[in-house]
Amino acid sequence: MYRQGDILIVPVADAEVPARLAEEAGEPRDGRGRLVLALGEVTGHAHAVPGPGRLVREGGEFGPQLLHLPQGGRVVHEEHAVIPLPKGWFRVVRQREYVPGAVRVVAD
């Protein structure tokens, strides 16, 4: 299990990845060619994977994401240390917070 700021990255066994998601094309890369796991609304900084891989969004209001790194990779951010990841599938979860009457993703 890995954590970088408000992002939690949990390894997922291949057998646990839904077949329909394993075949999806994935999210587009940003203008710098990165897979953006989360973009800071306040700072504009991003938790991102610059190398090969694919990011697939699962359903749901907060949309956990599945990250596939067939060769391994690393997660980078402007204010955090780099996190190297082995090859495989990972679930990416953004930190949430309760505010009276609602649950929302933590603003960065």
RASULGI-V124621 format. One record per residue. N is the residue number from 1. RES is the residue in three letters. PHI is phi in degrees with one decimal (999 if undefined). PSI is psi in whole degrees, 0 to 359 (* if undefined). Layout:
BEGIN
N & RES & PHI & PSI
N & RES & PHI & PSI
END
This chain:
BEGIN
1 & MET & 999 & 140
2 & TYR & -130.9 & 150
3 & ARG & -139.2 & 134
4 & GLN & -135.0 & 105
5 & GLY & 59.2 & 237
6 & ASP & -92.9 & 18
7 & ILE & -112.9 & 131
8 & LEU & -111.7 & 132
9 & ILE & -123.0 & 118
10 & VAL & -118.2 & 126
11 & PRO & -60.0 & 144
12 & VAL & -128.4 & 131
13 & ALA & -66.2 & 145
14 & ASP & -51.6 & 319
15 & ALA & -65.7 & 340
16 & GLU & -89.4 & 353
17 & VAL & -83.2 & 121
18 & PRO & -57.4 & 137
19 & ALA & -57.4 & 320
20 & ARG & -63.8 & 329
21 & LEU & -81.4 & 327
22 & ALA & -64.0 & 336
23 & GLU & -99.8 & 354
24 & GLU & -69.1 & 153
25 & ALA & -66.9 & 326
26 & GLY & 98.4 & 171
27 & GLU & -74.7 & 150
28 & PRO & -70.6 & 157
29 & ARG & -83.8 & 160
30 & ASP & -79.6 & 183
31 & GLY & -63.4 & 343
32 & ARG & -98.8 & 7
33 & GLY & 79.9 & 18
34 & ARG & -101.1 & 153
35 & LEU & -85.7 & 115
36 & VAL & -92.9 & 115
37 & LEU & -78.4 & 323
38 & ALA & -159.9 & 141
39 & LEU & -115.8 & 129
40 & GLY & -69.9 & 121
41 & GLU & -68.5 & 329
42 & VAL & -89.8 & 312
43 & THR & -91.3 & 335
44 & GLY & 80.4 & 0
45 & HIS & -73.4 & 155
46 & ALA & -132.0 & 143
47 & HIS & -87.1 & 116
48 & ALA & -145.0 & 158
49 & VAL & -114.3 & 114
50 & PRO & -82.3 & 344
51 & GLY & -98.4 & 196
52 & PRO & -62.4 & 147
53 & GLY & 156.1 & 184
54 & ARG & -148.8 & 142
55 & LEU & -120.4 & 122
56 & VAL & -118.3 & 130
57 & ARG & -88.9 & 128
58 & GLU & -85.5 & 164
59 & GLY & -69.9 & 174
60 & GLY & 112.6 & 154
61 & GLU & -57.7 & 320
62 & PHE & -97.6 & 356
63 & GLY & 47.5 & 67
64 & PRO & -52.2 & 151
65 & GLN & -118.3 & 151
66 & LEU & -108.1 & 129
67 & LEU & -110.7 & 126
68 & HIS & -111.7 & 122
69 & LEU & -120.5 & 93
70 & PRO & -67.3 & 340
71 & GLN & -120.5 & 10
72 & GLY & 83.0 & 177
73 & GLY & -179.6 & 196
74 & ARG & -148.4 & 148
75 & VAL & -103.6 & 128
76 & VAL & -117.5 & 157
77 & HIS & -158.1 & 149
78 & GLU & -63.1 & 334
79 & GLU & -119.3 & 4
80 & HIS & -124.4 & 159
81 & ALA & -67.8 & 151
82 & VAL & -67.5 & 141
83 & ILE & -114.5 & 112
84 & PRO & -77.0 & 141
85 & LEU & -123.9 & 141
86 & PRO & -73.3 & 171
87 & LYS & -69.7 & 152
88 & GLY & 139.0 & 193
89 & TRP & -104.1 & 146
90 & PHE & -140.6 & 145
91 & ARG & -95.5 & 131
92 & VAL & -109.3 & 122
93 & VAL & -123.5 & 130
94 & ARG & -88.6 & 143
95 & GLN & -63.9 & 140
96 & ARG & -119.6 & 161
97 & GLU & -139.7 & 153
98 & TYR & -93.1 & 134
99 & VAL & -125.4 & 150
100 & PRO & -47.9 & 118
101 & GLY & 90.4 & 358
102 & ALA & -160.5 & 162
103 & VAL & -120.1 & 133
104 & ARG & -139.7 & 162
105 & VAL & -70.8 & 138
106 & VAL & -64.8 & 130
107 & ALA & -77.9 & 139
108 & ASP & -110.2 & *
END
